[in-house]
Amino acid sequence: IRNCCTSPGIRRSRSSPQRRRKMRLQSRQRLVRKLWTHSYCQRLKLFLRSRATCHLSST
């Protein structure tokens, strides 16, 4: 009887931190992705701009 009562509680306590960790990881990944895409876009813009200026100056 005791085991039946305690097992769900243990399960619950075990699952909650894992879920929290998972959520944290997901949010972190999202943040990293957002930052990465932002920096990438900036680089791309700069690259295109420099290319355009070079092209204009050469012609």
Buried (B, 14 or more C-beta within 10 A) or exposed (E): EEEEEEEEEEEEEEEEEEEEEEEEEEEEEEEEEEEEEEEEEEEEEEEEEEEEEEEEEEE
